[in-house]
Amino acid sequence: MDRFVFLTLDGLSRGAVLAAFALALVLIWRAARIVNFAQGAMAVATAYVAYSVSAATGSYWLGFLAALAAGLLLGAAVDLVVMRFVDHASPLNPVIVALGLVLLIQAVLGMVYGSEFLPAGTPFSRNPLTVGGVAVLSPYDLFVFAAVAVVVVGLAWTFTRTAVGLRMRAAAFAPEVSRLLGVNVGGMLTLGWALASGVGALAGMLVIPTELGLHPHAMDLVFVSAFTAAVVGGLDSPPGAVVGGLAVGLLLSYVSGYAGSDLTPLAVLVLLLAVLLVRPGGLFAPVAARRV
C-alpha cells in the first residue's frame, strides 16, 4: 500500500509537468491548427539558456526567468520567421518544417554545448517528505504542482476574462470575421506561439532535472508522453490536456514501479494507439452534431 501511495503521488507530480507541456501543444493547435513537433527541442533550447545564465550568475532563479523569457521570444520568432511563410495548403507542410526545426535546434545545441549530459539543478530538495512512515511528495514536487497550477489558472483567466484572451480565441476560430472586426489576427497568432513556447519552457525547466540531465535530446521521450496526453484529452480541449497529462503521468509511474521502466515507452504508445482507434478526437473532444 505504501508503494502504491508513493507511485500515485509521484505519477501526479510527473503528470502535472506533462499537463503543462500538453497545454503548450493545445495552445498551438487551437491557434494555428499545427501540431508543433519542435516544441520539445524549443524547450531544451530555453533550458540551455537557463544553464548558461545560472552558470554565469550563480542564481537558479535568474536562469529560470531567463528560460521563460527565452521561451516567449523563441516562440514569437518561430512564428514570424518560419511558420508565417509556410504554405498551409497541405497539412504536412508545417509538420515537415517543424521536424526540420527539431534537427536544426538539436544540431546547433550539440555544436555549442556538446553531446554530454549537463547537470540541471533544482531550487528545492528532491528528497521525499515522510508522513506517517510513508514517503510522499518532495519539496520540489510541491514546487512543480504550484508552478503548473499557476500556469493553468493564469491561462484559464487570460482566455476567459481578458480582452486579449477573447481576441486570441476569436482569431483562432474565426480569423476572417475577426479581421473584419479589427482584430490583429497575425499578432494574436504570434502571441499564441509565444505563450505556448513559454509554457513549454516552464515544463522543460521542471522535468529535465528529474531525468538524466540537460542534453539536446532531453525532451524527446517527454514530448511523446505529452503528445499522448494532448491526444488523450483532445487537442481542442485545454482541460482535457490537464486530465490527459495526469493520466499519462500515473500510467508511467505505475508501469515503471510495477513492471519496469523499460516498458514505459511501450505503455505510452499503446495508450496513444487505443485512444486513436476508439476516440480519435480525444476523450474531451466536443461531440459534433450529426447532419441528416
ZADO-1210 file (C-alpha; in nm, 4 decimals, padded with zeros to 6 digits):
<atoms>
<atom x="00.0000" y="00.0000" z="00.0000" code="MET" pos="1"/>
<atom x="00.2856" y="00.2390" z="00.0833" code="ASP" pos="2"/>
<atom x="00.4374" y="00.1718" z="-00.2573" code="ARG" pos="3"/>
<atom x="00.1057" y="00.2400" z="-00.4304" code="PHE" pos="4"/>
<atom x="00.0661" y="00.5734" z="-00.2493" code="VAL" pos="5"/>
<atom x="00.4207" y="00.6763" z="-00.3383" code="PHE" pos="6"/>
<atom x="00.3777" y="00.5769" z="-00.7047" code="LEU" pos="7"/>
<atom x="00.0454" y="00.7631" z="-00.7228" code="THR" pos="8"/>
<atom x="00.1885" y="01.0857" z="-00.5834" code="LEU" pos="9"/>
<atom x="00.4994" y="01.0544" z="-00.7994" code="ASP" pos="10"/>
<atom x="00.2809" y="00.9942" z="-01.1041" code="GLY" pos="11"/>
<atom x="00.0705" y="01.3009" z="-01.0299" code="LEU" pos="12"/>
<atom x="00.3860" y="01.5108" z="-00.9990" code="SER" pos="13"/>
<atom x="00.5166" y="01.3886" z="-01.3348" code="ARG" pos="14"/>
<atom x="00.1692" y="01.4188" z="-01.4823" code="GLY" pos="15"/>
<atom x="00.1495" y="01.7844" z="-01.3798" code="ALA" pos="16"/>
<atom x="00.4571" y="01.8586" z="-01.5925" code="VAL" pos="17"/>
<atom x="00.3171" y="01.6591" z="-01.8836" code="LEU" pos="18"/>
<atom x="-00.0086" y="01.8522" z="-01.8456" code="ALA" pos="19"/>
<atom x="00.1797" y="02.1814" z="-01.8825" code="ALA" pos="20"/>
<atom x="00.3618" y="02.0541" z="-02.1904" code="PHE" pos="21"/>
<atom x="00.0381" y="01.9183" z="-02.3375" code="ALA" pos="22"/>
<atom x="-00.1192" y="02.2608" z="-02.2786" code="LEU" pos="23"/>
<atom x="00.1551" y="02.4147" z="-02.4904" code="ALA" pos="24"/>
<atom x="00.0690" y="02.1758" z="-02.7755" code="LEU" pos="25"/>
<atom x="-00.3024" y="02.2515" z="-02.7362" code="VAL" pos="26"/>
<atom x="-00.2386" y="02.6275" z="-02.7473" code="LEU" pos="27"/>
<atom x="-00.0604" y="02.5988" z="-03.0813" code="ILE" pos="28"/>
<atom x="-00.3197" y="02.3613" z="-03.2208" code="TRP" pos="29"/>
<atom x="-00.6093" y="02.5884" z="-03.1258" code="ARG" pos="30"/>
<atom x="-00.4326" y="02.8962" z="-03.2613" code="ALA" pos="31"/>
<atom x="-00.2851" y="02.7648" z="-03.5867" code="ALA" pos="32"/>
<atom x="-00.4093" y="02.4074" z="-03.6366" code="ARG" pos="33"/>
<atom x="-00.0483" y="02.2885" z="-03.6183" code="ILE" pos="34"/>
<atom x="00.0990" y="02.0126" z="-03.4042" code="VAL" pos="35"/>
<atom x="00.4309" y="02.1715" z="-03.3122" code="ASN" pos="36"/>
<atom x="00.6698" y="01.8774" z="-03.3189" code="PHE" pos="37"/>
<atom x="00.9526" y="02.1228" z="-03.2437" code="ALA" pos="38"/>
<atom x="00.8071" y="02.2055" z="-02.9010" code="GLN" pos="39"/>
<atom x="01.0421" y="01.9689" z="-02.7188" code="GLY" pos="40"/>
<atom x="01.3558" y="02.0944" z="-02.8938" code="ALA" pos="41"/>
<atom x="01.2498" y="02.4545" z="-02.8285" code="MET" pos="42"/>
<atom x="01.2060" y="02.3749" z="-02.4585" code="ALA" pos="43"/>
<atom x="01.5535" y="02.2226" z="-02.4446" code="VAL" pos="44"/>
<atom x="01.6990" y="02.5345" z="-02.6082" code="ALA" pos="45"/>
<atom x="01.5469" y="02.7529" z="-02.3355" code="THR" pos="46"/>
<atom x="01.6818" y="02.5140" z="-02.0694" code="ALA" pos="47"/>
<atom x="02.0311" y="02.5668" z="-02.2121" code="TYR" pos="48"/>
<atom x="01.9734" y="02.9428" z="-02.1821" code="VAL" pos="49"/>
<atom x="01.8876" y="02.8874" z="-01.8152" code="ALA" pos="50"/>
<atom x="02.2027" y="02.6766" z="-01.7718" code="TYR" pos="51"/>
<atom x="02.4217" y="02.9489" z="-01.9220" code="SER" pos="52"/>
<atom x="02.2651" y="03.2287" z="-01.7166" code="VAL" pos="53"/>
<atom x="02.2795" y="03.0274" z="-01.3934" code="SER" pos="54"/>
<atom x="02.6422" y="02.9335" z="-01.4579" code="ALA" pos="55"/>
<atom x="02.7320" y="03.2982" z="-01.5194" code="ALA" pos="56"/>
<atom x="02.5383" y="03.4454" z="-01.2256" code="THR" pos="57"/>
<atom x="02.5250" y="03.1586" z="-00.9765" code="GLY" pos="58"/>
<atom x="02.1483" y="03.2098" z="-00.9405" code="SER" pos="59"/>
<atom x="01.8954" y="02.9397" z="-01.0277" code="TYR" pos="60"/>
<atom x="01.6091" y="03.1889" z="-01.0327" code="TRP" pos="61"/>
<atom x="01.7764" y="03.4224" z="-01.2807" code="LEU" pos="62"/>
<atom x="01.8280" y="03.1220" z="-01.5079" code="GLY" pos="63"/>
<atom x="01.4673" y="03.0173" z="-01.4555" code="PHE" pos="64"/>
<atom x="01.3359" y="03.3616" z="-01.5531" code="LEU" pos="65"/>
<atom x="01.5759" y="03.3745" z="-01.8483" code="ALA" pos="66"/>
<atom x="01.4397" y="03.0416" z="-01.9736" code="ALA" pos="67"/>
<atom x="01.0811" y="03.1687" z="-01.9591" code="LEU" pos="68"/>
<atom x="01.1749" y="03.4905" z="-02.1394" code="ALA" pos="69"/>
<atom x="01.3706" y="03.2935" z="-02.3998" code="ALA" pos="70"/>
<atom x="01.0685" y="03.0683" z="-02.4491" code="GLY" pos="71"/>
<atom x="00.8410" y="03.3646" z="-02.5200" code="LEU" pos="72"/>
<atom x="01.0901" y="03.5187" z="-02.7641" code="LEU" pos="73"/>
<atom x="01.1688" y="03.1890" z="-02.9364" code="LEU" pos="74"/>
<atom x="00.8013" y="03.1104" z="-02.9901" code="GLY" pos="75"/>
<atom x="00.7358" y="03.4524" z="-03.1418" code="ALA" pos="76"/>
<atom x="01.0467" y="03.4220" z="-03.3608" code="ALA" pos="77"/>
<atom x="00.9481" y="03.0778" z="-03.4911" code="VAL" pos="78"/>
<atom x="00.6095" y="03.2133" z="-03.5967" code="ASP" pos="79"/>
<atom x="00.7372" y="03.5374" z="-03.7514" code="LEU" pos="80"/>
<atom x="01.0478" y="03.3974" z="-03.9210" code="VAL" pos="81"/>
<atom x="00.9455" y="03.0421" z="-04.0122" code="VAL" pos="82"/>
<atom x="00.5821" y="02.9363" z="-03.9776" code="MET" pos="83"/>
<atom x="00.4373" y="03.2572" z="-04.1199" code="ARG" pos="84"/>
<atom x="00.5905" y="03.1682" z="-04.4580" code="PHE" pos="85"/>
<atom x="00.4870" y="02.8022" z="-04.4686" code="VAL" pos="86"/>
<atom x="00.2272" y="02.7061" z="-04.7256" code="ASP" pos="87"/>
<atom x="-00.0645" y="02.5611" z="-04.5285" code="HIS" pos="88"/>
<atom x="-00.2382" y="02.4173" z="-04.8345" code="ALA" pos="89"/>
<atom x="-00.1171" y="02.0750" z="-04.7220" code="SER" pos="90"/>
<atom x="-00.1273" y="01.9856" z="-04.3503" code="PRO" pos="91"/>
<atom x="00.2034" y="01.8005" z="-04.3962" code="LEU" pos="92"/>
<atom x="00.3971" y="02.1186" z="-04.4764" code="ASN" pos="93"/>
<atom x="00.4005" y="02.2610" z="-04.1201" code="PRO" pos="94"/>
<atom x="00.4813" y="01.9138" z="-03.9828" code="VAL" pos="95"/>
<atom x="00.7832" y="01.8784" z="-04.2122" code="ILE" pos="96"/>
<atom x="00.9031" y="02.2299" z="-04.1252" code="VAL" pos="97"/>
<atom x="00.8624" y="02.1587" z="-03.7518" code="ALA" pos="98"/>
<atom x="01.0628" y="01.8366" z="-03.7840" code="LEU" pos="99"/>
<atom x="01.3289" y="02.0324" z="-03.9697" code="GLY" pos="100"/>
<atom x="01.3368" y="02.2795" z="-03.6810" code="LEU" pos="101"/>
<atom x="01.3939" y="01.9909" z="-03.4407" code="VAL" pos="102"/>
<atom x="01.7002" y="01.8765" z="-03.6355" code="LEU" pos="103"/>
<atom x="01.8312" y="02.2316" z="-03.6664" code="LEU" pos="104"/>
<atom x="01.7887" y="02.3202" z="-03.2976" code="ILE" pos="105"/>
<atom x="01.9378" y="01.9937" z="-03.1749" code="GLN" pos="106"/>
<atom x="02.2330" y="02.0243" z="-03.4144" code="ALA" pos="107"/>
<atom x="02.3072" y="02.3818" z="-03.3027" code="VAL" pos="108"/>
<atom x="02.2800" y="02.2881" z="-02.9345" code="LEU" pos="109"/>
<atom x="02.5131" y="01.9928" z="-02.9911" code="GLY" pos="110"/>
<atom x="02.7716" y="02.2144" z="-03.1617" code="MET" pos="111"/>
<atom x="02.7574" y="02.4845" z="-02.8922" code="VAL" pos="112"/>
<atom x="02.7227" y="02.2761" z="-02.5749" code="TYR" pos="113"/>
<atom x="02.8359" y="01.9302" z="-02.6835" code="GLY" pos="114"/>
<atom x="02.6540" y="01.5983" z="-02.6506" code="SER" pos="115"/>
<atom x="02.7404" y="01.5294" z="-02.2880" code="GLU" pos="116"/>
<atom x="02.4722" y="01.5370" z="-02.0192" code="PHE" pos="117"/>
<atom x="02.4978" y="01.8564" z="-01.8153" code="LEU" pos="118"/>
<atom x="02.3705" y="01.8875" z="-01.4572" code="PRO" pos="119"/>
<atom x="02.0311" y="02.0525" z="-01.4133" code="ALA" pos="120"/>
<atom x="01.9808" y="02.1947" z="-01.0678" code="GLY" pos="121"/>
<atom x="01.6615" y="02.2349" z="-00.8680" code="THR" pos="122"/>
<atom x="01.5664" y="02.5142" z="-00.6269" code="PRO" pos="123"/>
<atom x="01.4325" y="02.2699" z="-00.3685" code="PHE" pos="124"/>
<atom x="01.5248" y="01.9260" z="-00.2385" code="SER" pos="125"/>
<atom x="01.4049" y="01.6205" z="-00.4274" code="ARG" pos="126"/>
<atom x="01.4160" y="01.4003" z="-00.1190" code="ASN" pos="127"/>
<atom x="01.0581" y="01.2911" z="-00.0391" code="PRO" pos="128"/>
<atom x="00.8944" y="01.4015" z="00.2813" code="LEU" pos="129"/>
<atom x="00.7714" y="01.1295" z="00.5164" code="THR" pos="130"/>
<atom x="00.4184" y="01.1319" z="00.6587" code="VAL" pos="131"/>
<atom x="00.3298" y="00.8502" z="00.8974" code="GLY" pos="132"/>
<atom x="00.6265" y="00.6483" z="00.7824" code="GLY" pos="133"/>
<atom x="00.5178" y="00.6771" z="00.4151" code="VAL" pos="134"/>
<atom x="00.7353" y="00.8637" z="00.1632" code="ALA" pos="135"/>
<atom x="00.5191" y="01.1200" z="-00.0129" code="VAL" pos="136"/>
<atom x="00.5995" y="01.4308" z="-00.2146" code="LEU" pos="137"/>
<atom x="00.9302" y="01.6125" z="-00.2078" code="SER" pos="138"/>
<atom x="00.9602" y="01.9924" z="-00.1730" code="PRO" pos="139"/>
<atom x="01.0454" y="02.0025" z="-00.5441" code="TYR" pos="140"/>
<atom x="00.7269" y="01.8102" z="-00.6274" code="ASP" pos="141"/>
<atom x="00.5266" y="02.0700" z="-00.4349" code="LEU" pos="142"/>
<atom x="00.7021" y="02.3412" z="-00.6341" code="PHE" pos="143"/>
<atom x="00.6077" y="02.1607" z="-00.9573" code="VAL" pos="144"/>
<atom x="00.2415" y="02.1404" z="-00.8551" code="PHE" pos="145"/>
<atom x="00.2369" y="02.5085" z="-00.7578" code="ALA" pos="146"/>
<atom x="00.4049" y="02.6232" z="-01.0805" code="ALA" pos="147"/>
<atom x="00.1737" y="02.4206" z="-01.3041" code="VAL" pos="148"/>
<atom x="-00.1325" y="02.5315" z="-01.1063" code="ALA" pos="149"/>
<atom x="-00.0352" y="02.8973" z="-01.1535" code="VAL" pos="150"/>
<atom x="00.0037" y="02.8407" z="-01.5290" code="VAL" pos="151"/>
<atom x="-00.3295" y="02.6589" z="-01.5650" code="VAL" pos="152"/>
<atom x="-00.5212" y="02.9186" z="-01.3629" code="VAL" pos="153"/>
<atom x="-00.3420" y="03.2029" z="-01.5408" code="GLY" pos="154"/>
<atom x="-00.4224" y="03.0686" z="-01.8868" code="LEU" pos="155"/>
<atom x="-00.7844" y="03.0000" z="-01.7913" code="ALA" pos="156"/>
<atom x="-00.8212" y="03.3545" z="-01.6596" code="TRP" pos="157"/>
<atom x="-00.6488" y="03.5027" z="-01.9647" code="THR" pos="158"/>
<atom x="-00.8669" y="03.3237" z="-02.2176" code="PHE" pos="159"/>
<atom x="-01.1984" y="03.3767" z="-02.0367" code="THR" pos="160"/>
<atom x="-01.1641" y="03.7067" z="-01.8511" code="ARG" pos="161"/>
<atom x="-00.9404" y="03.9350" z="-02.0574" code="THR" pos="162"/>
<atom x="-00.9905" y="04.1168" z="-02.3862" code="ALA" pos="163"/>
<atom x="-00.6630" y="03.9807" z="-02.5247" code="VAL" pos="164"/>
<atom x="-00.7689" y="03.6250" z="-02.4493" code="GLY" pos="165"/>
<atom x="-01.1043" y="03.6741" z="-02.6180" code="LEU" pos="166"/>
<atom x="-00.9305" y="03.8199" z="-02.9250" code="ARG" pos="167"/>
<atom x="-00.6966" y="03.5215" z="-02.9382" code="MET" pos="168"/>
<atom x="-00.9905" y="03.2802" z="-02.9248" code="ARG" pos="169"/>
<atom x="-01.1767" y="03.4747" z="-03.1922" code="ALA" pos="170"/>
<atom x="-00.8701" y="03.4896" z="-03.4170" code="ALA" pos="171"/>
<atom x="-00.8247" y="03.1130" z="-03.3827" code="ALA" pos="172"/>
<atom x="-01.1839" y="03.0076" z="-03.4528" code="PHE" pos="173"/>
<atom x="-01.2998" y="03.2778" z="-03.6973" code="ALA" pos="174"/>
<atom x="-00.9986" y="03.4610" z="-03.8418" code="PRO" pos="175"/>
<atom x="-01.1802" y="03.6236" z="-04.1342" code="GLU" pos="176"/>
<atom x="-01.4619" y="03.7580" z="-03.9197" code="VAL" pos="177"/>
<atom x="-01.2069" y="03.8733" z="-03.6619" code="SER" pos="178"/>
<atom x="-01.0186" y="04.0714" z="-03.9262" code="ARG" pos="179"/>
<atom x="-01.3406" y="04.2450" z="-04.0284" code="LEU" pos="180"/>
<atom x="-01.3934" y="04.3384" z="-03.6629" code="LEU" pos="181"/>
<atom x="-01.0474" y="04.4921" z="-03.6399" code="GLY" pos="182"/>
<atom x="-00.8629" y="04.2111" z="-03.4602" code="VAL" pos="183"/>
<atom x="-00.4936" y="04.1788" z="-03.5475" code="ASN" pos="184"/>
<atom x="-00.5112" y="03.8101" z="-03.6330" code="VAL" pos="185"/>
<atom x="-00.1413" y="03.7823" z="-03.7156" code="GLY" pos="186"/>
<atom x="-00.0460" y="03.9439" z="-03.3867" code="GLY" pos="187"/>
<atom x="-00.2768" y="03.7147" z="-03.1916" code="MET" pos="188"/>
<atom x="-00.1243" y="03.4135" z="-03.3660" code="LEU" pos="189"/>
<atom x="00.2258" y="03.5282" z="-03.2741" code="THR" pos="190"/>
<atom x="00.1131" y="03.5812" z="-02.9149" code="LEU" pos="191"/>
<atom x="-00.0263" y="03.2268" z="-02.9127" code="GLY" pos="192"/>
<atom x="00.3077" y="03.0876" z="-03.0291" code="TRP" pos="193"/>
<atom x="00.4901" y="03.2922" z="-02.7656" code="ALA" pos="194"/>
<atom x="00.2630" y="03.1751" z="-02.4837" code="LEU" pos="195"/>
<atom x="00.2847" y="02.8118" z="-02.5931" code="ALA" pos="196"/>
<atom x="00.6632" y="02.8271" z="-02.6129" code="SER" pos="197"/>
<atom x="00.6773" y="02.9953" z="-02.2718" code="GLY" pos="198"/>
<atom x="00.4661" y="02.7205" z="-02.1177" code="VAL" pos="199"/>
<atom x="00.6836" y="02.4606" z="-02.2907" code="GLY" pos="200"/>
<atom x="00.9939" y="02.6282" z="-02.1477" code="ALA" pos="201"/>
<atom x="00.8438" y="02.6062" z="-01.7988" code="LEU" pos="202"/>
<atom x="00.7645" y="02.2372" z="-01.8488" code="ALA" pos="203"/>
<atom x="01.1196" y="02.1742" z="-01.9679" code="GLY" pos="204"/>
<atom x="01.2678" y="02.3501" z="-01.6662" code="MET" pos="205"/>
<atom x="01.0508" y="02.1385" z="-01.4376" code="LEU" pos="206"/>
<atom x="01.1051" y="01.7972" z="-01.5960" code="VAL" pos="207"/>
<atom x="01.4686" y="01.7989" z="-01.7125" code="ILE" pos="208"/>
<atom x="01.6112" y="01.7918" z="-01.3556" code="PRO" pos="209"/>
<atom x="01.4094" y="01.4752" z="-01.2910" code="THR" pos="210"/>
<atom x="01.5646" y="01.2992" z="-01.5927" code="GLU" pos="211"/>
<atom x="01.9303" y="01.2237" z="-01.6690" code="LEU" pos="212"/>
<atom x="02.0149" y="01.5922" z="-01.7111" code="GLY" pos="213"/>
<atom x="02.0424" y="01.8537" z="-01.9836" code="LEU" pos="214"/>
<atom x="02.1077" y="01.7167" z="-02.3321" code="HIS" pos="215"/>
<atom x="01.9998" y="01.8210" z="-02.6842" code="PRO" pos="216"/>
<atom x="01.7643" y="01.5191" z="-02.6899" code="HIS" pos="217"/>
<atom x="01.6495" y="01.5508" z="-02.3281" code="ALA" pos="218"/>
<atom x="01.2854" y="01.6188" z="-02.4192" code="MET" pos="219"/>
<atom x="01.2356" y="01.3569" z="-02.6925" code="ASP" pos="220"/>
<atom x="01.0562" y="01.0971" z="-02.4791" code="LEU" pos="221"/>
<atom x="00.8859" y="01.3694" z="-02.2758" code="VAL" pos="222"/>
<atom x="00.7398" y="01.5089" z="-02.5982" code="PHE" pos="223"/>
<atom x="00.5977" y="01.1675" z="-02.6888" code="VAL" pos="224"/>
<atom x="00.4311" y="01.1413" z="-02.3464" code="SER" pos="225"/>
<atom x="00.2995" y="01.4999" z="-02.3618" code="ALA" pos="226"/>
<atom x="00.1690" y="01.4495" z="-02.7158" code="PHE" pos="227"/>
<atom x="-00.0079" y="01.1360" z="-02.5961" code="THR" pos="228"/>
<atom x="-00.1578" y="01.3368" z="-02.3089" code="ALA" pos="229"/>
<atom x="-00.2827" y="01.6033" z="-02.5506" code="ALA" pos="230"/>
<atom x="-00.4359" y="01.3405" z="-02.7803" code="VAL" pos="231"/>
<atom x="-00.5963" y="01.1552" z="-02.4879" code="VAL" pos="232"/>
<atom x="-00.7627" y="01.4723" z="-02.3636" code="GLY" pos="233"/>
<atom x="-00.8292" y="01.6190" z="-02.7064" code="GLY" pos="234"/>
<atom x="-00.6176" y="01.8727" z="-02.8949" code="LEU" pos="235"/>
<atom x="-00.9062" y="02.1207" z="-02.8788" code="ASP" pos="236"/>
<atom x="-00.9536" y="02.0877" z="-02.5026" code="SER" pos="237"/>
<atom x="-00.7235" y="02.2623" z="-02.2508" code="PRO" pos="238"/>
<atom x="-00.8961" y="02.0864" z="-01.9579" code="PRO" pos="239"/>
<atom x="-00.8504" y="01.7612" z="-02.1463" code="GLY" pos="240"/>
<atom x="-00.4762" y="01.8315" z="-02.1738" code="ALA" pos="241"/>
<atom x="-00.4555" y="01.8665" z="-01.7958" code="VAL" pos="242"/>
<atom x="-00.6509" y="01.5466" z="-01.7313" code="VAL" pos="243"/>
<atom x="-00.4593" y="01.3631" z="-02.0037" code="GLY" pos="244"/>
<atom x="-00.1267" y="01.4746" z="-01.8578" code="GLY" pos="245"/>
<atom x="-00.2181" y="01.3487" z="-01.5116" code="LEU" pos="246"/>
<atom x="-00.3450" y="01.0193" z="-01.6570" code="ALA" pos="247"/>
<atom x="-00.0269" y="00.9613" z="-01.8576" code="VAL" pos="248"/>
<atom x="00.1839" y="01.0524" z="-01.5549" code="GLY" pos="249"/>
<atom x="00.0052" y="00.7935" z="-01.3439" code="LEU" pos="250"/>
<atom x="00.0427" y="00.5349" z="-01.6200" code="LEU" pos="251"/>
<atom x="00.4173" y="00.5976" z="-01.6429" code="LEU" pos="252"/>
<atom x="00.4577" y="00.5757" z="-01.2668" code="SER" pos="253"/>
<atom x="00.2584" y="00.2538" z="-01.2263" code="TYR" pos="254"/>
<atom x="00.4216" y="00.0771" z="-01.5209" code="VAL" pos="255"/>
<atom x="00.7689" y="00.1837" z="-01.4111" code="SER" pos="256"/>
<atom x="00.7042" y="00.0879" z="-01.0498" code="GLY" pos="257"/>
<atom x="00.5419" y="-00.2493" z="-01.1073" code="TYR" pos="258"/>
<atom x="00.6672" y="-00.3685" z="-01.4471" code="ALA" pos="259"/>
<atom x="00.9956" y="-00.1854" z="-01.5025" code="GLY" pos="260"/>
<atom x="01.0979" y="00.1410" z="-01.6660" code="SER" pos="261"/>
<atom x="01.1855" y="-00.0348" z="-01.9937" code="ASP" pos="262"/>
<atom x="00.8145" y="-00.0839" z="-02.0625" code="LEU" pos="263"/>
<atom x="00.7047" y="00.2776" z="-02.0095" code="THR" pos="264"/>
<atom x="00.7556" y="00.3917" z="-02.3736" code="PRO" pos="265"/>
<atom x="00.5564" y="00.0897" z="-02.4928" code="LEU" pos="266"/>
<atom x="00.2757" y="00.1634" z="-02.2456" code="ALA" pos="267"/>
<atom x="00.2502" y="00.5238" z="-02.3692" code="VAL" pos="268"/>
<atom x="00.2370" y="00.4145" z="-02.7336" code="LEU" pos="269"/>
<atom x="-00.0295" y="00.1519" z="-02.6555" code="VAL" pos="270"/>
<atom x="-00.2408" y="00.4186" z="-02.4822" code="LEU" pos="271"/>
<atom x="-00.1968" y="00.6546" z="-02.7773" code="LEU" pos="272"/>
<atom x="-00.2981" y="00.3841" z="-03.0254" code="LEU" pos="273"/>
<atom x="-00.6010" y="00.2851" z="-02.8167" code="ALA" pos="274"/>
<atom x="-00.7313" y="00.6424" z="-02.7979" code="VAL" pos="275"/>
<atom x="-00.6767" y="00.6997" z="-03.1699" code="LEU" pos="276"/>
<atom x="-00.8707" y="00.3821" z="-03.2501" code="LEU" pos="277"/>
<atom x="-01.1575" y="00.4344" z="-03.0053" code="VAL" pos="278"/>
<atom x="-01.1971" y="00.8127" z="-02.9944" code="ARG" pos="279"/>
<atom x="-00.9601" y="00.9903" z="-03.2366" code="PRO" pos="280"/>
<atom x="-01.0695" y="01.3365" z="-03.1268" code="GLY" pos="281"/>
<atom x="-00.9795" y="01.2709" z="-02.7638" code="GLY" pos="282"/>
<atom x="-01.1855" y="01.1910" z="-02.4560" code="LEU" pos="283"/>
<atom x="-01.2827" y="01.5562" z="-02.4027" code="PHE" pos="284"/>
<atom x="-01.3416" y="01.6439" z="-02.7673" code="ALA" pos="285"/>
<atom x="-01.6741" y="01.8144" z="-02.8367" code="PRO" pos="286"/>
<atom x="-01.9314" y="01.5875" z="-02.9954" code="VAL" pos="287"/>
<atom x="-02.0255" y="01.7148" z="-03.3404" code="ALA" pos="288"/>
<atom x="-02.3928" y="01.7218" z="-03.4259" code="ALA" pos="289"/>
<atom x="-02.4884" y="01.4676" z="-03.6901" code="ARG" pos="290"/>
<atom x="-02.6353" y="01.6215" z="-04.0053" code="ARG" pos="291"/>
<atom x="-02.9093" y="01.4447" z="-04.1946" code="VAL" pos="292"/>
</atoms>
